[in-house]
Amino acid sequence: LDGEQVRRVASLATPDADASVDVAGASAAVRLFAERAVAHESRFVLDDRNVAAVVEICRHLDGIPLAIELAAARVRGMAPAEIARRLDERFRLLGAGSRRAQERHRTLFAAVSWSHDLLREDERVVFRRLAVFPASFDLAAGEAVAGDGAVDVVDCVLRLVDRSLLGYEPD
């Protein structure tokens, strides 16, 4: 739309794995987890007994707000340590969000699927090929992995950034 502005919502800052309760509690990701956990289980308190697990959850979920909120909802029946142990099953574990939320925001799988379904076929191909990178990559590496001459990797990467499926960090 004319006049529309796009604001990128970056992943939330996460503390070091061995952070104290005070340091961890000051990070945006852990604060979000704690606030959402209290909303689901009023007795939840971030303390010395659970801070390491909460930090692990936030770090494992890369500070992604939706994923953190879905994980925090699990405290109504699971201790943070149990949630942290099960994060390798994230699509199954983070599978029941708020019934008031839009369908695509109720589960992590639904959010990723919805975003993926909106992509053009060439974007899907590049997105899947770039999944081999566990974290960051530069454009040359992306082209080497995702390019086959049939798709314009640079154009697809730019559109994936526009759709917030890839992040861009200068340098």
ABEGO torsion letter per residue (X at the ends): XBGBBBBBBBBBBBBBAABBAAAAAABAAAAAAAAAAAAABAABBBBAAAAAAAAAAAAAAGGBAAAAAAAAAAAAABBAAAAAAAAAAAAAABABBBAABBAAAABAAAAAAAAAAABBAAAAAAAAAAAABABBBBAAAAAAAABAGABBAAAAAAAAAAAGABBBBBX
